[in-house]
């Protein structure tokens, strides 16, 4: 996920509640994430954007078919989530009650950090309750009109383990601003 230092370098501000340069930026609404990508594009001359839901899940799974890129289950030594709410029969574990530095936990097989937990991550897509008529090429699935509900993936420090599964989906208003919501490009 994008760090607070990276966000501040491009936008000159840091909306996060849990302040630290290496922690993920949070309290970012969907439009803030899109603005960040636009400004980063201007600064670098490259084309950065939020991932589509399909791209996000592909990156999260890292070639696996299990609920988590680490296997059938997770624990608080692998992921920052609310350890009071484990997945299936896993034992309870630590609940940190805040974000942690990006890279604190092991990366998945693609070398990506915090795909499970730490902060929910905005995707490009509008919210759809299922995959009926979804694009099959990995592109973002957006309505013709401006949608007020956008898609988030990954779970967070505030979530139980089940919400951190690679397949779990969540939606919220594009204006949702809370300490558990960030993004990656």
ZANU-765341 format. One record per residue (C-alpha): residue number from 1; residue in three letters; z, y, x. Coordinates in pm, whole numbers. Layout:
<atoms>
ATOM vexgu zase     zz     yy     xx
ATOM   NUM  ALA      Z      Y      X
...
</atoms>
This chain:
<atoms>
ATOM vexgu zase     zz     yy     xx
ATOM     1  UNK      0      0      0
ATOM     2  UNK    -54    359    102
ATOM     3  UNK    243    500    293
ATOM     4  UNK    410    833    229
ATOM     5  UNK    294    960    570
ATOM     6  UNK    -69    874    487
ATOM     7  UNK    -46   1041    147
ATOM     8  UNK    113   1354    290
ATOM     9  UNK   -149   1378    567
ATOM    10  UNK   -425   1406    307
ATOM    11  UNK   -261   1585     12
ATOM    12  UNK     14   1779    190
ATOM    13  UNK    289   1663    -46
ATOM    14  UNK    510   1361   -105
ATOM    15  UNK    611   1285   -466
ATOM    16  UNK    821    980   -369
ATOM    17  UNK   1181    927   -470
ATOM    18  UNK   1265    683   -187
ATOM    19  UNK   1167    909    105
ATOM    20  UNK   1053    756    435
ATOM    21  UNK    721    792    617
ATOM    22  UNK    658    416    631
ATOM    23  UNK    757    333    275
ATOM    24  UNK    487    317      8
ATOM    25  UNK    415    641   -171
ATOM    26  UNK    543    615   -529
ATOM    27  UNK    579    835   -835
ATOM    28  UNK    199    864   -820
ATOM    29  UNK      4    884  -1145
ATOM    30  UNK   -346    731  -1167
ATOM    31  UNK   -513   1073  -1137
ATOM    32  UNK   -313   1146   -818
ATOM    33  UNK   -445    824   -664
ATOM    34  UNK   -804    915   -758
ATOM    35  UNK   -759   1267   -617
ATOM    36  UNK   -626   1119   -293
ATOM    37  UNK   -940    902   -262
ATOM    38  UNK  -1167   1202   -327
ATOM    39  UNK   -992   1415    -62
ATOM    40  UNK   -994   1126    186
ATOM    41  UNK  -1368   1086    128
ATOM    42  UNK  -1422   1458    197
ATOM    43  UNK  -1212   1443    512
ATOM    44  UNK  -1368   1125    658
ATOM    45  UNK  -1721   1124    516
ATOM    46  UNK  -1661    766    399
ATOM    47  UNK  -1630    622     49
ATOM    48  UNK  -1273    522    -41
ATOM    49  UNK  -1160    433   -394
ATOM    50  UNK   -905    232   -586
ATOM    51  UNK   -988   -139   -599
ATOM    52  UNK  -1120   -293   -917
ATOM    53  UNK   -887   -543  -1083
ATOM    54  UNK  -1108   -829   -961
ATOM    55  UNK  -1110   -696   -603
ATOM    56  UNK   -734   -651   -612
ATOM    57  UNK   -670  -1008   -730
ATOM    58  UNK   -914  -1153   -475
ATOM    59  UNK   -735   -964   -196
ATOM    60  UNK   -393  -1069   -329
ATOM    61  UNK   -477  -1437   -357
ATOM    62  UNK   -626  -1449     -6
ATOM    63  UNK   -807  -1775    -77
ATOM    64  UNK   -523  -1943   -266
ATOM    65  UNK   -505  -2073   -624
ATOM    66  UNK   -126  -2071   -648
ATOM    67  UNK     86  -1815   -839
ATOM    68  UNK    158  -1633   -511
ATOM    69  UNK    -44  -1607   -190
ATOM    70  UNK    257  -1770    -21
ATOM    71  UNK    245  -2075   -252
ATOM    72  UNK    407  -2186   -575
ATOM    73  UNK    703  -1949   -544
ATOM    74  UNK    850  -1651   -358
ATOM    75  UNK   1192  -1544   -239
ATOM    76  UNK   1339  -1209   -128
ATOM    77  UNK   1267  -1298    237
ATOM    78  UNK    893  -1285    156
ATOM    79  UNK    870  -1014   -113
ATOM    80  UNK   1063   -706   -230
ATOM    81  UNK   1145   -776   -598
ATOM    82  UNK   1454   -808   -817
ATOM    83  UNK   1601  -1133   -685
ATOM    84  UNK   1822  -1163   -994
ATOM    85  UNK   1508  -1277  -1179
ATOM    86  UNK   1348  -1560   -979
ATOM    87  UNK   1029  -1744  -1073
ATOM    88  UNK   1072  -2082  -1247
ATOM    89  UNK   1343  -2288  -1076
ATOM    90  UNK   1383  -2079   -760
ATOM    91  UNK   1738  -1966   -681
ATOM    92  UNK   1850  -1608   -733
ATOM    93  UNK   1832  -1381   -432
ATOM    94  UNK   1881  -1031   -299
ATOM    95  UNK   1794   -723   -506
ATOM    96  UNK   1738   -420   -280
ATOM    97  UNK   1710   -166   -568
ATOM    98  UNK   1448     39   -378
ATOM    99  UNK   1120     21   -190
ATOM   100  UNK   1103   -109    167
ATOM   101  UNK    883     -6    461
ATOM   102  UNK    526   -134    437
ATOM   103  UNK    498   -432    671
ATOM   104  UNK    863   -539    638
ATOM   105  UNK    756   -873    489
ATOM   106  UNK    487  -1116    611
ATOM   107  UNK    122  -1040    526
ATOM   108  UNK    -94  -1275    322
ATOM   109  UNK   -371  -1483    485
ATOM   110  UNK   -604  -1180    475
ATOM   111  UNK   -350   -972    671
ATOM   112  UNK   -257   -756    369
ATOM   113  UNK    104   -648    319
ATOM   114  UNK    302   -614     -4
ATOM   115  UNK     38   -752   -241
ATOM   116  UNK    338   -899   -426
ATOM   117  UNK    625   -660   -504
ATOM   118  UNK    740   -330   -350
ATOM   119  UNK    528   -108   -583
ATOM   120  UNK    292   -168   -875
ATOM   121  UNK    -58    -67   -765
ATOM   122  UNK   -313    127   -969
ATOM   123  UNK   -660    -25  -1009
ATOM   124  UNK   -980    153  -1116
ATOM   125  UNK  -1004    -38  -1441
ATOM   126  UNK   -914     66  -1792
ATOM   127  UNK   -669   -167  -1964
ATOM   128  UNK   -820   -458  -2159
ATOM   129  UNK   -591   -719  -2313
ATOM   130  UNK   -804  -1010  -2186
ATOM   131  UNK  -1117  -1084  -1983
ATOM   132  UNK  -1358  -1121  -2278
ATOM   133  UNK  -1680   -935  -2179
ATOM   134  UNK  -1541   -840  -1836
ATOM   135  UNK  -1792   -773  -1556
ATOM   136  UNK  -1872  -1083  -1351
ATOM   137  UNK  -1966   -898  -1032
ATOM   138  UNK  -1619   -769   -935
ATOM   139  UNK  -1685   -412  -1047
ATOM   140  UNK  -1430   -205  -1238
ATOM   141  UNK  -1428   -247  -1616
ATOM   142  UNK  -1416     95  -1775
ATOM   143  UNK  -1491    222  -2124
ATOM   144  UNK  -1750    491  -2180
ATOM   145  UNK  -1480    736  -2291
ATOM   146  UNK  -1179    844  -2088
ATOM   147  UNK   -911    581  -2133
ATOM   148  UNK   -548    684  -2134
ATOM   149  UNK   -432    334  -2025
ATOM   150  UNK   -505    202  -1678
ATOM   151  UNK   -435   -124  -1503
ATOM   152  UNK   -158   -195  -1252
ATOM   153  UNK   -112   -509  -1043
ATOM   154  UNK    140   -667   -805
ATOM   155  UNK    487   -611   -946
ATOM   156  UNK    749   -402   -769
ATOM   157  UNK   1099   -381   -624
ATOM   158  UNK   1216   -332   -984
ATOM   159  UNK   1033   -639  -1123
ATOM   160  UNK   1136   -999  -1165
ATOM   161  UNK    939  -1252   -958
ATOM   162  UNK    711  -1352  -1248
ATOM   163  UNK    565  -1000  -1260
ATOM   164  UNK    472  -1030   -893
ATOM   165  UNK    234  -1326   -950
ATOM   166  UNK   -126  -1279   -835
ATOM   167  UNK   -247  -1322  -1195
ATOM   168  UNK      5  -1091  -1364
ATOM   169  UNK   -138   -779  -1528
ATOM   170  UNK     32   -464  -1650
ATOM   171  UNK    -88   -145  -1813
ATOM   172  UNK     53    198  -1852
ATOM   173  UNK    -55    548  -1938
ATOM   174  UNK   -259    706  -1660
ATOM   175  UNK     19    968  -1651
ATOM   176  UNK    293    709  -1578
ATOM   177  UNK    510    844  -1295
ATOM   178  UNK    799    630  -1176
ATOM   179  UNK    960    506   -854
ATOM   180  UNK    787    169   -883
ATOM   181  UNK    423    282   -895
ATOM   182  UNK    187    341   -601
ATOM   183  UNK   -160    235   -488
ATOM   184  UNK   -387    115   -208
ATOM   185  UNK   -747    203   -127
</atoms>
